[in-house]
Structure formats: C-alpha cells, structure tokens
Amino acid sequence: MVVDPTTTKYLIRATLEAEGVVEKPDVVGAVFGQTEGLLGDELDLRDLQKSGRIGRIEVDVVSKKGKTEGIVLIPSSLDQVETSILAAALETIDRIGPCKARIIAQSVEDVRVVKRSQVVERAKEILSSMLQGAKTVGIDLKEEVRQAVQISEIVSYGSEKLPAGPNVEDSDAIIMVEGRSDVLNLLKCGIKNAVAVEGTDIPEAIITLSREKVVTAFVDGDRGGDLIMKELLQVAEVDFAAKAPRGHEVEELTQKQIVKALRNKIPAEQFAEMFGVGVPKTTPPRRARAAPPKPEELRLSKELESYKDELKSLLGSSKAHLLPEKGVSKEVAVRELVDTLRKGGKGVKALIFDGVITQRILDIASDNGVEYVIGMKTGSLVKRPTNVRVFTADDLKVK
C-alpha cells in the first residue's frame, strides 16, 4: 500500500477481522461513520482529512472461507496525543457493513524515525562503497598486474585435469594442496610448483607424481586438512608435511603466513607421529619387527623369483594381483586394494602391486593371513607385523 507522504508524521497501523465478506469501501465507511461525533469537533475525521491533517485511509483486505482479515493504515500530521486518541478510537468499531468486526490498533509509528534509520543504513552503504573504491585506487599497479599474470599461469595436470602451477612438471620438488583456490593463492605469492589433490579421493596422477618428486603436503588447519593428510600419507609418498595455522585455510593465508608455514615443515614420519595421522589408531601393537630378508634367501627362493616376475609385469599399471594358495589370481586397481582386502582378503597368500606399501595395507594383510606383501616401495611404516614378509622392488632388484 502507498501512504500519502504529504501528511505523514505518524502512521497508525491497525488490524481488522470481520465475520463475513467486506470490501475496502465498507471499512473506510465504518471508520468515518462509527467515529463521527465520538471525539468532538476538533478530532472529527472528515474535517481533519479536509484540512490535510489526516491523510488518505489505506485498507488491504483478504477474504477466505466467509471471513475477512486486513490491515488499516492512517497517516497523521497531528501531535502524539491526538494521534494516539485516534488510534484508540478505531477499536470502538464493532461492525463493518452488515458484519460483526473487530479492529485492533497495533502501533503508532513515528515516520521520521523510520526514515532516519533508512538514511543511516544507506549512508553506511555509500560510505563503505567509497572506502572500498579508495582502497582499490591505492593498490600498487605493478603488483596488480603481476598478480593477474600469475593467476593466468594456472594449468591442468594429468588426465584428471588437476589445477597446478606451471612448474610442476619441471620442478624436482612440488607442493600438494587441497584445491584450486589454494593453487591460485600460492601463485599470487610466486610459488609455481603447487598441485591440487581435489578432495580425499587421491587421484592416480598424484600417487605417480609422489614417486618422482620431493613432495611437501600443505593442508588447511582444520579437520578436513587432517583427513587429506592422512589419505596422502597412506597412498602417496610424502616427504614433508606443513599445515596452515589452526582454523585457517591455505587459500586465505598471506604471503608471510605461507612462507612461514612452509619454512616450518617437518618430515612426514614425524608429522604422522605428532598428529596421529597416517596410522589407524586401532592398529594392535606388534611384538617385534620382521627381520629383513637375507640375500641368499632371495637367490634360493623359486617362489620369490615368480613374485619378482609378477611385479615386473605390473610396472606402471597401478594394478594389484592377489595370489591365493590355490586357484586363480585376482587383479584390481591399486585405489581399490584396501576395500578388496577387507572384503575378500582371506585365503590370499601373496599381494603384489604397483604402489607404495602403507601401514594400513600391511595391517589388513596381516589380519587376513597374507604371507607376502610386495610393492614398489614402503611408505611410513611404524610397525611391521611378524607374520608378513615384506619386499620392495629394490629388494627383488626389479627396475
């Protein structure tokens, strides 16, 4: 409803309920008719409206199931006392047209206060916009251009199209972060050898890359960062670990914070011990480490020779072979290896795969009675089960 602004100093707001269907003219007629003579000549509504001290009465009604509800607005330029008397007078109306009705004065608003609040809020918005514009003007133009160029340098790495800096391929050392925003923030700081893992399901490209480069995992300082670090330590070969300050994300850090966090990186094995990641907490303690295989044992074991050939056939495939005591071997992708072992690891004699032997794989293999676990290399192993014989490509001289 549009209220007449020429006479609005105060605004009387009332609600109405009628036991029947009534329309706007009925309500206006009831307001004038049933208050006539009630308040004396000085507060007669018709005279007040003619003199412009009372504005146009606005009514909004809705009828449902034979009943009517609505809102009545009366703008007033009278003083507070007179306006309050008018508002109270509305509650004396008990009929609208042929229907029983009830009007209740809800409030008398000081329109000037409302307008003043609107002015203040709008002024805040305008001032904030002005200050933001001033900050933008004050930015060093060379730095702005430099940042734009650095952001444009982001590339896609591997078949999974992972966000990465332009130097990932050529650098001997790389930084693994969580997402695209993290890579962009590092690019702004001039760090061009970062690659994003894009979630807790670590891509094969990241696992392969970790075998070729010196890897620093740089994660957010929250529970999500801990989960990604745990996954990286279990499936990839991570050399160093770094975390953003607690409660902060890599994408929001300043250059000084990023440099400090990377400078304070620690070896991955130490990180696993300090923060309890990388090794399941339910891992039962082992009584002793398995003794390393003797050279003569490798030479004499025909069984190991056959496993050596099996490992050669898997090079670069990211596949795993589960060899039972009797029967046909099973081939699965390395990323599905943990789930496969959990569900169907019983009866497997040897596990041979193109990947890193992690503590989790070793513990599940031990629980299922697997005798041999053979992979490309070992990860951060804290305890070696005594009932599992572990060999790597170097042990078997596989290249």
N, C-alpha and C positions, 0 to 999 in steps of 0.2 A: 504494500500500500504506500502511496505517495502522500506525505504530510505537507500541508501548506506551510512554506518556510517563512512567510511574511509575518505571521502572528505567533510563531513558536518560540516560547520562552521556557515553558514547561510542557510536558506531554503526559496526559492522563492515559493510562493503559488499563483496560478492564476486560474481563471475560464474560461471556453470556452463555446461558443454557436455556433452551426453550422446549417445552413438551409438545412439539408439533413442528410443522414446516413453516418457517418465516423467512422473509427476504430483507434485503438492506433497507428499503424504504420503510418497512414495518418497524425496524429497530430505531431508525432516525426519528420517526414519528413518535414512538414511545418515549424516547429521551426528551424531546421537546414537550410533548403533551403531559407526561406524568411529573415533570419537574416545574411546570408552569405555576407560578404563584407560591411555590414551596419555599423559595429562598428570598422572596421580596423583590421589589422593583430593581434594586441595584444589581442583583445577580440573575436576572431573567435571561435565559439562554438566547432567546430570539433577539433581544436588544443588544446583548453582548456580541452576537455574531454580526449584527448590522453595523456596530461601531468598530468591528475588526478586532475586538479583544478576545474573541473565541474564533478559532479557525474552523474550517470545514470538518465535520464529523466523518471519520472514515470507519467503515464497517466491513469485515470479512467474515462470511458465514458459510458453513458447510452442513448440509442435511444428510443424515443417514438413519435408515430404519425408523422414520417418522419423528426423529428428534433433530434439533438444530444446535450446533455449537459455533462459537465465533469469537472474534476479538473486536473491541471498540477502542478507537484512538481519538482523543480530543486534544488538539493543540491549544495552548492558553498563553496569553501575554499578561494575565493577572498576576498579583503577587502570590506568595506562597500560601498565605492563609486562605485567600479567596479560591485559589486553585484546589486546595485540599477540601474545602467545603463542597465544591462542585463534584469532586471525585466521590465524596461520601454520599452526595445526593443521588448518584447513579444507582446506589444499592437499594434505594426505595422503590425502584421499578419492579413490579411483580407480574406484569403481563406485557406481552408483545403481540399486537394484533389480537386474535382470538385465543392465544395460547398462554398458559402459565409460563412464567420465565423468571430467571434469576440472573442478576448482574453483580459481579464482584470486582471492586477496584483493586487491581494487583499492585500498581505502583504509580508514583508521580515522578517522572524523570526530569532532571534539570538538563535540558538540551545543550546548554552551554558547556556543562562539564563533559558530556559525551563528545562534543565537538573538540573540546580542548584535548581530551585523551587521544582522539584521532589525529589531531595536529602534532602532538608529541611523538606518536608512533611513526607517523610519516616523516617527521623531521629526522628521527633516528635513522630511518632507511636512507634518506637523502644524504645525511652526513656520512654514513657508513660507505655509501657508494663513492662519495667524494674522496674519502680517505684511501679507499682501495685503488681508485684511479691515481692518486698521488704516489702510492707505493709502486704501481706499475711503471709510472714515468721515471721513478728513481732507480729502477733496475739498470745495472750496467749493461749497455747494449752488446758489448763484446761477449759477456757471459751468457746473455740470452741467445745470441747466435750460436755460440759454442754448444750450449745445451741442445738446441734444435738439431744441430748436425749429429751430435752423439746419439740422440734418440732415433734419428733416421737410420742409424747403423745397425739396428737390431735385425737379426737374421733368423731363419728357421733351420734347425739342426736335425739331421736324421730323417728316417721315414715317418717318425711320429710328428714332424714339424715342430720341434720343441723351440721355444723362444731362447735365443742365445746371443751373446756378443760376437762381433766379427772375428775375434782372435781365438775362439775356442779350438778350431782345427789346428792352428799353428803353435799354440802355447804348450809348453811341457807341463804346466800346472794350470788347473781350472778351479773355478768356484761353483759349487752346486747350490742353487737356491730353490725356493718353493714355486714361485710363479713369475709370470711375465712382468708384473709391476716391480718385482724385486730386481729383475734384469735391467729394466729401464732406470731404476734409481741408481744402480751401480754404474750404468753407462753415463749418467749425469755427473758422476764423480770420477769419470775417466777410467773405470775398470771395465775392460772389454773382453774378459775371458770367463764370463759367467754363463751358466746354462740352467734352465729351469726344469725341475722334475715333474711339475704339473700334477701334484697330488701324491697320495700314499702308494698308489699302484705304480711302482718304479718301472719306467719303460726299458726295453732291451737296449736301446741306444745308450742310455745312461750306464747300464751294467757293463757294456762293452767298453765305453769310454773310460770307466774307472780302472780298467786293466791296463790302459795305455798311458794314463796321465797321473800326475801327483794331484790328488783330489782333496779339496777343503770343502766340507759341507757347512753351509752358513744358513741357519734356520731362524725362524721367529722365536721370540722369548715367551712362548705360551705352550699349552698342551699339544696343540697341532704341530708345532715345531718339534716337540719331543717325539711324537708319533712318526713323523717323516724321518727324523734322525735314526730312530730305532729300525725302521724299514731299510734305510740306506746301509746301516751297519750290518744288516743281515743278508742283503742280496748283492751289495756292491763292495768294491774295495776302496774304503775311505781311509785316507792317511791322516787328515786333521779335521777337527770339529770346532766350529765357532757359533755363538748364539748372540742374537740381539739382546739388549737389556730386558729384564723381566717385564712383561706386559706390553712390549713394543714389537712392531713388525719391521722387517728389513726394508720394506718399501717406504716407510716413513722416517727412516733414520737420516740424519745429516751426514755430510761427508766426514766430519770429525768423528762421529759415532761409528761409522762404518770402518774407518781406518783403525780405530781403537779396538773394535771387536775382532777384526782380522789379525791385528797385531797380537792379541791375547789368545789366539787359537791354541788348542792343545792336541796332543796325539789322540787319535780316535780310540785307542785302547784305554787310555786314561779317562776319556770322556765317558766311555761305557761304564767304567767302574764308579766314577763320581756321581753320575746321574742315573744309574741303574737302567740304562737302555742298551739294547743290543743283545741282552741275555735274558731269557724268560726268568721271572722270579721263582717259578716253581721248579726250576732245574734241581734235581736231587744232587747232593754232593757225591763226588767220586773219590774212592779211596786212594787212587794213585794214577799218575799219568801213564799212558801206554808207551812202552819203550819204542824208540824209533827203529825202523826196520834195518837189519844188517845187510850189507852189500851182498854177502854170499847167499842170503835168503832170497834176494831179488833174482840172483842169477839162477838158482836151482828150482824156483817155483814155476812150474809149467802153467799153473793156474794164473799166476800174476802176469805171465807173458801173454796169455789170452786176454786178460783185462787191459794190458797195455795196448794191444791191437784194437780193442774195443774203444778205448779212449782216443786213439788216433783217428778212428772213423768219425768221432763226434766233434773234432776240432772245428770251431767256427759255426757250429749248428745251433747252439743254445738249446740242445736237446739232452735228455737223460734216458739211460737204459736201466731198467730194473730187472736183474737176472735172478730167477728163482733157483732153488736147489735142483728142481726138476720141472720141465715144462718150457713154455715159450716166453722169451723176454718181452718186456713191455716198454714202449717208447712214449715219453711225454715231454712237453715243453718245460724248460727249467723253471719258468714262473709258476707252473702248476705242480712242481715237485713236492712242496710241503703238504698241500692238500692231498695229493695222491698217496704219499707215505702215511699220512694219518688215517686215511680210509682203507688203504689196501697194502700196507707195508708188511704184514705178516707173511712169512714164507719167502721173503726176498733174501737172497744170500749176498748179493753184491749190488751196490748202487754206483753207477759210473755216469758222470755227467760233465758237460762243458760249462762249468761255472765255478763259483767260489764255495768252498766248504765252510758253512757257518755253524755257529753253536747250536742254533735251532735245528738245522738238518741233522747234525750229529746226534743230538739228544733224542730226536724222534726215531732215527735209525737204531739207536741203542735200545730204546723201549720196544721196538718191533723185532729185535734179534738179528738185525743185519750184521754180517761178519765184516764186509769190506765196504768202505766208502772212499771212492776215488774221484777226484776232481782236478781242476786246473791248478788251483792254489788254495791255501787256507786263509780264512778271514780272522777276525778277532776271537780266537778260541781261549776261553778261560779255563775250562776243564775238559779233559779227553776221557771218554768212557773206556774202561779197561777191556770191555768185550767187543770193541770195534777197532779194526785195523784201518788206519787212515794213510792214504798215499796221494801224492800230488804228481803233476806232470813232470816236475823236476826229479822226484824220487824214481819215477819209471823211465826217465830220460826221453820223454815224449816232447818233440818240438814241432 
